[in-house]
Amino acid sequence: MSFINDSFLLQSDTARLLYHNYAEKMPIFDYHCHLSAKEVLENKQFKNITELWLAGDHYKWRLMRANGVEERFITGDADPYEKFEKWAETVSRSIGNPLYHWTHLELKRYFGVDEPLRKDNARAVYDTCNALLQQDSHRARGLIEQYGVVALCTTDDPADSLADHIALAEDPTFGVQVLPTFRPDKAIHLENEGFADYVKTLGEAAGMPIKTLNDMKTALRKRAEFFKEHGCLLADQAFGAPQFAEYGKTDAEGAFIKAMRGGRLTEKDINAYHTDIMVYLGGVYEELGFAMQLHLGVVRSVNTPMFRLVGPDTGFDAIGDDLSVESIIRLLDYMAQKNVLPKTILYSLNPNDNDKLAVAAGCFQEGPSAGKIQFGAAWWFNDHRDGMVNQLRALANTGLLANFIGMLTDSRSFVSYTRHEYFRRILCSLIAGWVDAGELPADLDWLGGIVEDICFRNAAKFFGLPAQKAL
């Protein structure tokens, strides 16, 4: 019997009842992903399973490198089947890794393949998947619809025209909402190469020259308002180890001018600008009703030779040291003092930060919003059973798990919606464990309602998903 069966990850009758009677039926609101709106608009047809699975999946690339696979079979120009075969060899050695589960969930749910992928059956699996990929049901839109997705939020630069999102919103043939997310990282990280060039691009999109920090703020507000007009519900920012602190306004202005002129920035310059622009953006988000995501703790592109060879976002990012949660608290407090603290979601790549962030979130809760400040889902290198359970336990131990907004894919893959199923099974197993241990009453209708909230309804309410989608 297949190990991907009705009882997968569900270790008791209670877990199975919670999952199959409550979690399984809930729609999906994928509020943070990296899908291409253009590919959704064009209803992309994938040439083969290699393109769908391996063309941009740095999770798989990392494992392939760890298995001794040469780069030409990963990001290089090797034949598509050869790349797939190398993945088959790798996944058969990935026991204990979530990619072993995700791979086989995707094979079973999307392609009807109900056997472990190995080198000796790679050709047969490859051919089966490729045959299905030629059907309309397995083009980009069909893959989204098959898993009950009602809405998804892409990740978009403020200078983006949103032409694809606008066209999708006007397309009556596709019922899934594809909404933009405001991601101003290029405007925030003045320490990065190309900042001045980007500012020019942003100014063109906003229809104004950007010469001063006030100009920058005005341009960002104009673009945020444009995003709002086209359905945006949230913003996203990423920082490694930010040091938010109170500086004078002239410090941030001076840092901006220095960066525009190509000057050498000090740590004070960087921190002053980061703090000033984030407090400003917090006010914009609060006014427009955006939820603010903060992704924290990643160290980017740590392998210099490979960065030069294949570029960023290719599997060479790492977990940073423990976060200065005091810095994050300062930022939230500055916003609170100005009465501009928006709904916020805090994610850290370092699991050592779980309790600290969960407790910090609790310091800024206020009505009428339930769970206004969220300790976000297990992210990236924590996106496995242990990581999810640890995140859920930290939240339950220090706050209200019942108000959690649940799972997201954070993925570039059109078949990643199995991760919602994965999360839901783990969630139900955790809660069932408490019931079976006598720690909760065996009132499954009550607990099932909480499960349904976490799977969908909390997020729909938190982000303000239009009512016709909020079941």
C-alpha positions in Angstrom: 0.0 0.0 0.0 1.2 3.5 -0.8 2.6 5.5 2.1 0.8 8.5 0.8 -2.6 7.3 2.0 -5.6 8.6 3.9 -3.6 8.2 7.2 -0.4 9.9 6.0 1.0 11.9 9.0 -2.2 11.2 10.9 -1.3 9.0 13.8 -4.7 8.4 15.4 -8.4 8.2 14.7 -8.8 11.6 16.2 -6.3 13.1 13.8 -7.9 11.4 10.9 -11.4 12.7 11.9 -10.1 16.3 12.3 -8.4 16.2 8.9 -10.9 14.4 6.8 -14.0 16.0 8.3 -12.7 19.5 8.7 -9.3 20.5 7.3 -9.4 18.6 4.0 -12.5 20.4 2.6 -11.3 24.0 3.3 -10.3 26.1 0.3 -6.8 27.6 0.0 -5.9 31.2 0.3 -2.2 31.3 -0.5 -1.3 34.7 0.8 2.4 34.6 0.1 3.9 33.0 -3.0 6.3 33.8 -5.8 4.2 32.5 -8.8 4.4 34.5 -12.0 1.2 36.4 -12.7 2.3 36.4 -16.4 2.5 32.6 -16.5 -1.0 32.5 -14.9 -2.4 35.0 -17.4 -0.9 33.1 -20.3 -2.0 29.8 -18.8 1.5 28.4 -19.3 1.9 24.9 -20.6 5.0 23.2 -19.3 7.1 21.4 -21.8 7.9 18.6 -19.4 8.0 17.7 -15.7 11.6 18.9 -15.5 10.6 22.4 -16.5 7.7 22.3 -13.9 9.7 20.8 -11.1 13.4 21.8 -11.6 13.6 25.0 -13.6 13.5 27.3 -10.6 13.4 25.1 -7.4 16.4 25.9 -5.3 15.2 23.5 -2.6 15.7 20.6 -5.0 18.9 22.1 -6.3 20.5 22.1 -2.9 19.8 18.4 -2.4 21.1 17.6 -5.8 24.4 19.3 -5.1 24.5 17.5 -1.7 24.1 14.3 -3.6 27.2 15.0 -5.8 25.2 16.0 -8.9 27.2 18.2 -11.3 25.9 21.7 -11.9 25.1 21.1 -15.6 22.4 18.7 -14.4 21.0 21.3 -12.0 21.1 24.8 -13.6 23.0 23.9 -16.7 22.2 22.8 -20.2 21.8 19.1 -19.7 19.0 17.2 -21.4 15.6 17.6 -19.5 15.3 13.8 -18.9 18.9 13.6 -17.6 18.1 16.3 -15.0 14.9 14.5 -14.0 16.8 11.3 -13.6 19.4 13.0 -11.4 16.5 14.3 -9.2 15.0 10.8 -9.1 18.4 9.5 -7.8 18.6 12.3 -5.3 15.0 12.1 -3.9 15.4 8.4 -3.3 18.2 9.3 -0.8 16.3 12.2 0.8 14.5 10.2 3.6 13.6 12.5 6.5 13.6 15.6 4.3 10.3 17.3 3.5 11.1 17.2 -0.2 10.7 13.4 -0.1 7.1 13.9 1.1 6.4 16.9 -1.1 7.7 15.1 -4.2 5.4 12.1 -3.6 2.4 14.2 -2.7 2.8 16.1 -5.9 3.2 12.9 -7.9 0.1 11.3 -6.4 -2.2 14.3 -6.3 -1.4 15.8 -9.7 -0.2 12.9 -11.8 -1.7 9.8 -10.2 1.7 8.3 -9.6 1.5 6.1 -6.5 5.0 4.6 -6.2 8.3 6.0 -4.8 10.4 7.8 -7.4 13.7 6.1 -8.1 16.2 5.9 -10.9 14.8 2.6 -12.1 11.3 4.0 -12.6 12.3 7.5 -13.6 11.6 7.1 -17.3 8.1 5.7 -16.7 7.2 8.4 -14.3 8.7 11.1 -16.6 6.6 9.9 -19.5 3.4 9.7 -17.4 3.8 13.2 -16.1 4.7 14.6 -19.5 1.6 13.1 -21.1 -0.6 14.8 -18.5 1.2 18.1 -18.9 -0.1 18.3 -22.4 -3.7 18.5 -21.2 -5.5 21.7 -20.3 -6.0 20.4 -16.8 -2.3 20.5 -16.2 -1.6 24.0 -17.6 -0.8 26.7 -15.0 -4.4 27.6 -14.3 -5.6 24.0 -14.0 -2.8 23.1 -11.6 -4.0 26.0 -9.3 -7.6 25.1 -9.6 -7.1 21.4 -8.9 -6.2 22.1 -5.2 -9.2 24.3 -4.4 -7.2 27.6 -4.4 -9.6 30.6 -4.3 -7.0 33.4 -4.1 -3.2 33.8 -4.2 -0.9 36.8 -3.6 2.2 37.1 -5.8 5.3 39.1 -4.8 5.8 42.3 -6.8 8.1 45.3 -7.0 6.5 48.7 -6.5 7.6 49.7 -10.0 5.7 46.8 -11.6 2.9 47.9 -14.0 0.7 45.1 -12.7 -0.5 44.6 -16.2 -0.8 40.9 -15.8 -2.8 41.2 -12.6 -5.1 43.7 -14.2 -5.7 41.5 -17.2 -6.4 38.5 -14.9 -8.9 40.5 -12.8 -10.8 41.2 -16.1 -10.7 37.6 -17.3 -14.1 35.9 -16.6 -12.8 32.5 -17.4 -10.5 32.2 -14.4 -12.2 32.3 -10.9 -9.0 32.4 -8.8 -8.1 35.9 -7.5 -4.4 36.7 -8.3 -3.5 39.7 -6.2 -0.3 41.7 -6.0 1.9 42.1 -2.9 3.8 45.3 -2.4 7.5 44.3 -2.0 9.7 47.5 -1.7 13.0 45.8 -0.8 14.9 47.5 -3.6 13.7 50.9 -2.2 14.6 49.9 1.3 18.0 48.4 1.0 20.0 51.4 -0.1 23.2 49.5 0.8 22.7 47.2 -2.2 24.4 47.7 -5.5 22.2 49.4 -8.1 20.1 51.4 -5.6 20.4 54.7 -7.5 19.5 53.1 -10.7 16.4 51.5 -9.1 15.3 54.9 -7.6 15.2 56.2 -11.2 13.1 53.2 -12.3 10.7 53.8 -9.3 10.4 57.5 -10.1 9.4 56.7 -13.7 6.8 54.3 -12.5 5.5 56.9 -10.0 5.6 59.7 -12.7 7.9 61.9 -10.7 11.6 62.6 -10.2 13.1 61.3 -7.0 15.8 63.6 -5.6 15.2 63.6 -1.9 14.0 61.2 0.8 10.7 63.0 0.8 10.4 62.3 -2.9 11.2 58.7 -2.3 8.4 58.5 0.3 5.9 60.2 -2.0 6.8 57.8 -4.8 6.4 54.8 -2.6 3.0 56.0 -1.4 1.8 56.6 -4.9 2.8 53.1 -6.0 1.2 51.6 -2.8 -2.0 53.4 -3.7 -1.8 52.0 -7.2 -1.3 48.5 -5.8 -4.3 49.0 -3.5 -6.5 50.0 -6.5 -5.6 46.6 -8.0 -6.4 44.4 -5.1 -3.2 44.4 -3.0 -3.8 43.2 0.6 -0.3 43.1 2.1 3.3 44.2 1.8 6.5 42.2 2.3 9.9 43.2 3.5 13.0 41.1 4.0 15.9 41.9 6.4 18.9 39.8 7.5 19.7 41.2 11.0 18.2 44.7 11.1 19.2 47.2 13.7 16.3 49.6 14.0 17.0 52.5 16.3 15.9 56.1 16.8 17.8 58.5 14.7 17.3 62.1 13.6 15.5 62.7 10.4 18.6 64.3 9.0 20.5 61.1 9.4 18.1 59.2 7.1 18.1 62.1 4.6 21.9 62.2 4.6 22.1 58.5 4.1 19.7 58.7 1.1 21.7 61.5 -0.6 25.0 59.6 0.0 23.6 56.5 -1.5 22.3 58.3 -4.6 25.8 59.8 -5.1 27.5 56.4 -4.7 29.1 57.3 -1.4 30.4 54.9 1.2 27.6 54.1 3.7 28.2 53.6 7.4 26.2 51.2 9.6 24.6 54.3 11.1 23.6 55.5 7.6 22.0 52.1 6.8 20.2 51.7 10.1 18.9 55.3 10.1 17.5 54.9 6.6 16.0 51.5 7.3 14.3 52.7 10.4 12.9 55.9 8.9 11.6 54.4 5.7 10.0 51.4 7.5 8.2 53.7 10.1 6.9 55.7 7.1 5.8 52.6 5.2 4.1 51.3 8.3 1.9 54.4 8.3 1.1 53.9 4.6 0.2 50.3 5.2 -2.0 51.1 8.2 -3.8 53.8 6.1 -4.3 51.5 3.1 -5.2 48.4 5.1 -2.1 46.4 4.1 -0.8 43.7 6.4 3.0 44.1 6.8 5.2 41.0 6.5 8.7 41.0 7.9 10.9 38.1 6.8 13.9 38.1 9.0 17.2 36.3 9.6 18.5 35.1 6.2 22.1 35.5 5.1 22.1 35.8 1.3 24.4 34.3 -1.4 27.1 33.0 1.0 29.0 31.0 -1.7 30.7 33.7 -3.7 32.0 31.5 -6.6 28.6 30.0 -7.1 26.9 33.4 -6.8 29.1 34.6 -9.6 28.3 31.5 -11.7 24.5 31.2 -11.3 23.4 34.3 -9.5 21.0 34.9 -6.5 18.1 32.7 -5.3 19.8 29.5 -6.5 20.3 27.7 -3.2 23.2 29.5 -1.5 21.3 31.3 1.2 21.7 30.4 4.9 20.3 30.9 8.4 21.7 33.8 10.2 22.6 34.1 13.9 19.9 34.7 16.5 17.9 37.8 15.6 18.0 41.0 17.7 14.3 40.8 18.7 14.9 44.0 20.6 15.5 45.7 17.3 12.2 44.4 15.9 10.4 45.5 19.1 11.8 49.0 18.7 10.4 49.2 15.2 7.0 48.1 16.2 7.1 50.4 19.2 8.0 53.4 17.0 5.0 52.7 14.8 2.8 52.1 17.8 3.9 55.5 19.4 2.9 57.2 16.1 -0.4 55.2 16.0 0.6 53.8 12.6 1.3 50.1 13.5 -0.4 48.0 10.8 -1.4 44.3 11.0 2.0 42.6 11.0 3.4 39.1 10.4 6.8 38.2 11.8 8.8 35.4 10.3 12.3 34.3 11.3 14.6 31.8 9.4 16.3 31.0 12.7 14.2 28.6 14.8 15.9 29.9 17.9 13.8 33.0 17.5 10.5 31.3 17.7 9.6 32.0 21.3 11.1 35.5 21.2 9.0 36.5 18.2 5.9 34.8 19.4 6.1 36.7 22.7 7.1 40.0 21.0 4.0 39.7 18.9 1.9 39.4 22.0 3.2 42.8 23.3 1.5 44.7 20.5 -1.9 43.0 20.2 -5.0 45.2 20.4 -8.6 45.2 19.5 -10.7 45.1 17.5 -8.4 42.9 15.4 -8.0 39.3 16.7 -4.3 38.4 16.3 -3.3 41.8 14.9 0.4 40.9 15.2 1.0 37.3 13.9 3.9 35.0 14.6 4.2 33.7 11.0 4.3 30.2 9.7 7.4 28.1 9.7 9.5 29.5 6.9 11.9 28.1 4.3 14.5 25.9 6.2 11.9 25.4 8.9 9.2 24.3 6.4 9.2 20.7 7.6 7.2 18.7 10.2 9.5 19.5 13.1 9.7 23.2 12.1 5.9 23.5 11.7 5.2 21.7 15.0 7.8 23.9 16.8 6.2 27.1 15.4 2.7 25.9 16.3 3.8 25.0 19.8 5.6 28.3 20.4 2.5 30.1 19.3 0.1 28.0 21.4 2.4 28.2 24.5 2.6 32.0 24.4 -0.5 33.2 22.5 -3.7 32.0 20.7 -3.1 29.3 18.2 -6.8 29.5 17.3 -6.2 32.9 15.8 -3.3 31.8 13.6 -3.6 32.7 9.9 -2.1 29.4 8.8 0.0 28.2 5.9 1.4 29.7 2.7 3.5 28.2 0.0 6.3 30.8 -0.4 6.9 29.0 -3.7 7.6 29.5 -7.4 6.0 26.1 -8.2 2.4 25.6 -9.6 2.2 22.2 -7.8 3.3 23.4 -4.4 -0.2 23.5 -3.0 0.4 20.1 -1.6 2.2 22.0 1.1 -1.1 23.2 2.5 -2.3 19.6 2.7 1.0 18.8 4.4 0.6 21.6 7.0 -3.1 20.7 7.6 -2.2 17.0 8.3 0.5 18.1 10.8 -1.8 20.6 12.4 -4.5 18.0 12.9 -2.1 15.5 14.2 -0.7 18.0 16.8 -4.2 18.9 18.1 -5.3 15.3 18.1 -2.3 14.4 20.2 -3.5 16.9 22.9 -6.9 15.3 22.8 -5.6 11.7 23.0 -3.4 12.7 25.9 -6.4 14.1 27.8 -5.1 17.6 27.5 -8.2 18.8 25.5 -11.8 17.7 25.6 -12.7 15.4 22.7 -15.2 17.9 21.3 -14.3 17.5 17.6 -16.9 19.9 16.3 -15.4 22.7 18.5 -11.8 21.7 17.6 -12.8 21.2 14.0 -14.1 24.7 13.8 -10.7 26.0 15.1 -8.9 23.8 12.5 -11.1 25.3 9.7 -10.3 28.8 11.0 -6.6 28.1 10.9 -6.8 26.5 7.5 -8.7 29.3 5.8 -11.1 31.6 7.7 -8.6 33.4 9.9 -6.5 34.4 6.9 -9.5 35.5 4.9 -10.7 37.7 7.7 -7.2 39.0 8.6 -6.4 40.2 5.1 -9.9 41.2 4.2 -10.4 38.8 1.4 -13.6 39.8 -0.4 -16.6 38.2 1.3 -17.7 36.0 -1.6 -14.4 34.1 -1.1 -14.4 34.0 2.7 -16.4 30.8 3.4 
